[in-house]
Amino acid sequence: MSSSLHPRAQWDHSYSRLSPVFYARVQPVPVREPRLLYLNDQLAGELSFDVEEFRREGAHWLTGGREWPGTRPLAMAYAGHQFGGFTKLGDGRAHLMGERVTESGRRWDVHLKGSGPTPFSRRGDGRAALAPMLREVLISESLHALGVPCSRSLSVVATGEWIDREVSKPGAVLARVASSHLRVGSFEFAAAFSASTPAERVELTRELLQYALRRHEPELQQAKRPALEFLRAVVARQAQLIAKWMSIGFIHGVMNTDNMTISGESMDFGPCAFLDRYDPDSVFSSIDHQGRYAYRNQPRIAPWNLACLAEALLPLLAEEAGLSVQAVVPEIKTEIDQFAAAYDAAWLREFRAKLGLRSENLGEDSGQAADRTLIEDFLKLLQKERADFTLSFRELAQAETVERLSSIPEGKSWFHRWQDRFRASDATTITRREQMLRANPAVIARNFQVERALKNAEQGDLTQFEALLKAVREPWTDHAEYSAAPPEGFADTFQTFCGT
């Protein structure tokens, strides 16, 4: 066994034991001058890597310059609805190196991004620019610290090469870690593109489902209707995830089905951004011209994506039910419709915590309706006054008021209603404030700070990147610099890009 493998962990390659149609064997393409810029020591330790050896050898392992002991690279095949249009896809500039299995039995994909072209590249160069890869580090570490399920960034290696985009950019390779890279688009690929006949496609979809169950839902393998139970589990996880996004003002920016994981983890952070001032119609992505993935639309797009998953599984769902495909559709539609109730409950729970509201001693129906109105009215105030989403909630948690809102009649009225609400609860001021401080971060990966850090990093200065990374990893702690609002007018022109 190589010294790079800690005795408490091992590599496995269960995905490669699927039928070969689901992947292509392909090696990362070596780069000119690999240099390790960033390593997540804590995450490396969790995966039982030898951190010191990783610092010596990682730049070569992570860019294909040398064989990484224990890995067997491949590119994953999948499909996807991209802004509503369906197409065949795959890892066009990425490699699944293998699955790291820890002593506890947890399994983690280790996946490179920007590591060279593959059979799925569609004429792309297979490379990635430095700034988007560092951006993925900042966003994923911010989400992780905020308690949002997401892929993690293990490392970034500079390639010593320039890549052509609108202008030439310094190149880099990202290593990310996730509980898997199975997506809604993985099942869409199986159902639509995996074989030449419908019967063969059904069997390959069944194979992928059985794999997904072993990987994520082993307790469901013996269920009477495993495909249905799997669908229910994915719906429930996505409802929780989108509610978390909404509660912290996170806009993913590209909620295509190939970016929706079945694990319920956030993944792929190209055009994403956090809200500054509250506007539910906020769109930052330069390619989202119609606002399909605007902040307010995220809980609407999620069930649309889940319906695509259900459609891919439909022959199996019908078979389990002993019905024709047409006859089982109403039942499956009802299952997708469950997203709304699950999301609404999760959204209410998240925003109740942000306002310090507890449901004890309230009739459940009346309490939910009243609290929902109170929350929505606060958000309307934020929108009307163009107030900062994160800072307003944080100020409310610390001072039990928001100065910008308390000076207007509607604001004064709302604060009176909010205070009256607490008379129906047994929460003390201290416990209420503690709850709110735990639910309202002081620090997010602010768009203007991210852009400034990345611009400096492109010029060879990682000082601001490292300082911002430290701050977003401590989101509940006030930082004078990183708890600040953006410069006036910044949000009016700010755009994000997919980084491909």
N, C-alpha and C positions, 0 to 999 in steps of 0.2 A: 504493500500500500504506500502511495506517495506521502511524503511528509506534509503535503498540503491538505490532506484529509485528516481531520480531527477524528480520533477513535470513537467519539460519541455521535458522529454524523456520517452519512454516506450519500453518494450520488445514486439516483435511480433514473430510469428513462421509460416510465410507463406509457407516456404519450406515443413514443415510437413503436410501441407494441400494437397500436391500432393499425388498421389497414393502411397501406402506403399512400392511398389517395388523400389522406388527411395531412400529408406533409411532403416535403422534399428534402433529401439529404444534401446539405450544402455547407461548406466551410466559410467562416468569416474571412474577409479579405484583409491581409496585413496592410498596415499603414506605414507611412514614411518614418515618422519619429514619435512613437507613443510616449506620452508623459502623463503620469497619474496626477490629476488635479484635485480630485475629491474622493475620499473614501469614508463611508459611514462605518466607523469603527464599531459602534454599538450593534448595528445590524449585522456586520460581519461576524461579530462574536456570537450573536444569537444563532447564526447559521453554522457555528463551530468552524469557521475558517481561522487559520493562523494569521492574525492581522499583520505581524511583522513580515512573514513570508509573502503575504498578499501585497504589502507595500513594495517588496523587492521585485516580485514577478508579475503582479497584477496588470501592469500596463501592457505587457506582452500577451498574457492570457486573454485579456478583455478586448483585444483588437485582432486576434488571430495570428499574431507574430510567432507565437509558440503554442504548441498543443497544451491545453489546460487539462491536467490529469483528471480523469474521471468523467469528462464531458463528452457528449456525442451530439454535435450541433445539427440542427435542422430548422427549416422554415415552415411555419404552420400555414395550412390552407384554411381560408374562411371566405365568407361572402358578406354582403351588407347592404342595407338601405342607407345611402348617403344623401342627406337632404331629401329623402323620399324616393330616390331613384335606386333601383336594385342592380347590383353588379357583382361580378366574381372578383375576389380580392385575395389576400394572403400577405405574409410577412415579406414585404418588398425591400426592406432595408434592416431586417431584424433576424436574430437567430435565437432559438430556444436552446440553451446550452445543456440543460438537464434539470432534474428536480433534486433539490437538496432535502434530504430527509433527516430531521433532527432526532435526538435521543428520545424525545417525547412522542415521536411518530408523526409530527407535523411535516407536511410536504410543501415545499416552496419552489415554484418555477424561478430559475435564474435566466434572464432574457436580455440579450444585447440589442441595442437600437443604434443604427448608424454604422453597422458592422459590415456593410458591403451588399452588393446586389444578389438577388436570388431569382429563381424562376418566376417569382410573382412580382418582379419589380416594375413591369409595365413601362419599360424604357427609362426608369429612374436610375440615378447613379448609386443608390444604395447607401448614401452617406447622410450625415446629419451635421448641422451647424452647432457650434459651441453654445451660443446663447440659449437656444431652445432646450438643450440638454441640461444646462444649469437651471433654467427656469423650471424644468420638471422636478429637480431636486427641491427647490424652494417651495413649490406648490405641494408636492407630496409630503414633505416634512411638516408643512403648515397644517395640512389636512390631518395627518397622523396625530399631531399634537392636540388638535381640536377634537379628537375622538371620532373622526370620520373614516370608515373603512376605505382603504386605498392601496394601490401598489406603492412600494417603497423604492427609493433610489439608493443603490448600493455604491455606485462609483461613477465618476466621469473621467475619461481619458482623452486628453488632447491628442490629435493625430499628427500634428505638424504639417497638415495639408490644408489647402484652401479649396472650398467648394463653391460652385457657381449657383447663385440664387439670383435675386434682383441685382445684387452686387456680390463680389467674392467675399466669403465669410470663412473664418477659421473653423476647422472641423473638429468633431469630438464623437466619442462613443459613450453611450449611457448603458449601465447595467441596472436593470430594475428587477424587483422581486415581487411576486404575487402568489396568492394561494393557488391560482391557475390562470391561464390565459384563454380559457374557454369563454366564448362569447355567444350572444344570440346569433351573431353571424356565423359561428361554427356550425350551428344546427341548420341555418339557412343554406350553407354550403352543402351539407349532407343531403338535405331534402331536394336541392335543385341541381347540383352540379357533380355529385360524387360518382355517378354511374350513368350508363346510357339508357337503362330501362327503369320505369317506376318501381318495379318490385325490388330491384337491386338497391335503389336509393332508399327504400323503406328499411331494408336490412342494414344498410350502413348507418342510417339514422338511429336504428335500434342499438347498433354497436356503440355509437357515440353516446347515446343516453345511458347505456349500462356503464360506460367508462365514467361519465359525469356523476352517476350515482355512487360508484365506488370511491370516487375522489372527494365528493362533497356531501353526499347524503347516504352513507352506507346503511343507515337504519331504514331507509325506504326501499332497499333492494327486494325485500320480501313482501312489500305492500301488495294489496290486491290490485291496485291500479298505480303502478310506480310512475308512469309518465304524467298522470294527473297530479300525483303528490309532488313530483318534481316541479311541475309548472306552478303549483301553489307556493312552494318554497321560494322559487325565484321571484314571484310576484310580491311575496311578503318582504323579502330582503330589499327589493328595489323600492318599495314604499317607505321603508325605514331610511334608506340611503337618501332618497330625494328630499325627504323631510329634513334630514340633517343638513343637506346643501342649502335648503331654503332658510334654515334657521341661522346660518352664518353668512348669508348673502353671497353664496358661491354660484357662479354661472359656469357650467362645464364648457359650453360653447360649441360642441360638436357631438351631440347625442345621437350619432348614427348607431345602427344596430351592431356594427362591428366594434363599437366602443362600449357596449353594455355587457358587462360580465355576468355570468350566471352566479358567481360567488357573492355578488352585491358589493364588490369593491370598485371604487372610482379608478379609472384608468385613462391614460392618454391626455396629457395636459398642455396641448398646443395652444388653442385659442381661448383657454379658460381665463377667468378673472374674478375678483371679488368686487361687490358693489362698493362704491364710495357713497355718494348721495343716493338715497332710496328712490328708485324709479323702477317699477315692476316691468316696464318695457325695455329695460336696459339690454343692449346687445353690444358686445365688444368685438366679436369676430369679424374680420374684414370680408369674409366670404359668406356670412349669413345675411344676405341682402334683404330677405323677407322677414327676418326676426323669428324664424322657425324655432330657434333654440334660445329665445329671450328668457330672462329670469322667470317671468310669470308662466311661461309655456313648459317649463321642465316637468311639472306634474301632469301635463297633458301629453307630452311626447312619450313619457315612460310607458303608459299602457298601450300606446301605438306600437312601440317596440316590442312589448310583451305579446301583443297580438301576432307579431311576426314570428315570435318563438312558438306560439301555439299553432300557427299555421304550419310550421315545419314539423311539428310533432303530431299533426292531426291524424295521419293514418294510424299511428300507435295509440292515440287517445281513443279513436273509434274502435280499434281492435279490442282494447281493454274493456270498453263499455259494451261490446257485442252489438254495435250499431254500425250503420253506414256512416261515411264521412259526413254526408249532408245532415243525417239525423243527430249527430253528436255536436254539431256546431252551436246550437242554442245553449247547451250546457257549458261548453267551453267559453262562450261569450260571457256567460254569467260569472265564470271564474275570473276572467280578465277584469270584469266590472268590480270585482272585490278589491282591486287596487285602490279605487277611490276611497272606500271606507277605511282601509288600512292606512292609506296616506293621510287622510283627514285626522284620524286618531293620533298618528305619530306627529303630524304638524302641530296639533293642539297641545300635545304633551311638550314638544320642544319650546313652543312660544309661551306656554304657561310658565315654564321654568325661567324663561328670559324675563318675564314680568313678575316673577316671585309669587305666582298664583298657585294655590293648592286647592285640591278638589274635596278635601275633607268637609264634612258637615253641609255639603250642598247636594240637593237633588241632582242626580247625574244629568238628566236631560236639560233641565233649566240651567244648571251650572255650565254645561258645555256651550249652550247657545249664548249665554251672557258673556262668558269668557271669550268666545270667538268674536263676538261683536266688539268687545273691549280691545282685543288684539288688533283687529282689522281697523278700528278707528285710530289706534295709535299709528299704524302703518300709513293710513291716509294723511295723518298730520305730518309724518316724516316726508311724504311725497310732496304735499302742498308747500311745505317750508323748505324743500330741497335740502333736508338735513341728512347728515352722514348716518348711514345705517349702523355701523359698528360703534361709533363714538356715542351716538344717542343712547343706545341700549346700555353701554358701559357707564355713561354719566347717570342714567336712571338708577343703575345698580349701586353706584357709589354715593350719590347725593339725593336719591329719591325725587329727583326732578330733572328736567332738561331745560336749561336756561333759554334756549332758542324757542322752545314751545311754550314755556310758562308765561311769556309776556303777551300772548295773544289770547283772546277770549275762548276760542275752541280748545286751546291747550289747557287753560285754567279749568275749564269744565271737565276735560278728560282726567286731569290729575285728581279732582274731587271724586269722580267715579271710581278711579283706581284705588284711592284710599278707602272709599266706602266698601269696596270689594273685600278688603282685608278684615272687616268687622264680621264677615261671614265665615272666616277661617280661624283656626287656632294657632296660626303661625305668628311667632313673635317677630319684632322688627329685626332682631339679630339673625334669626334663622332665615328670614326672608331675604335679607341682604346677602347672607352666605350663599344661599341658593342662586341668587341672581349673579353674583360674582363668578360662580362656577359655570354659569350658562352664557355669560357675555364676555367674550375675549377682549383684552386690551390691544392685542396685536394680531393682525392678519398679514398675509403676504400682499401688502399694499401695492397697487399697480405702479404708482410712480416710483416707489422704492425698488421694486423688482426691475423696472426698466433702467433705472440709474445704475443698479448693481451689475446688470448684464452688459450695459454699454461699457462700463469700466473693465469688466472681465474680458471683453473682446479686445481691449487694448492692453491686456496683460496684467491688470490690477485686480486681484480677487479680494481686496480688503473689505469693500462694501458688501460683496456677496457673503463673505464669512460672517460679518457682523449681522447682516439681515437674517442669515440662517440661524444664528444663535438666538436672535430675538423671536423668530417664528416658532422655535422649539419651546419657548416659554410664553405661550399666548395669554396666560392668565396674570402675568406680571406686567405692571405698568413700566413702559420704557419711554423716556422723554422724547427721544427721536422717533421711535417706531410706533408710537401711539398717536402720531400727528395726522391731521387731515391733509389731503393732497393740496398742491398749490391751486389757487383760484383759476378756473378754466381748464384745468388738466383733463377732467373727465369729459369735457365737451368734444375733445378731438382724439382721445385715446382709442387705439385699436389694437387687437391682438391678431396673431397670424398663426397658421397651422404648423409652420416650421419644417415642412417637408422639402 
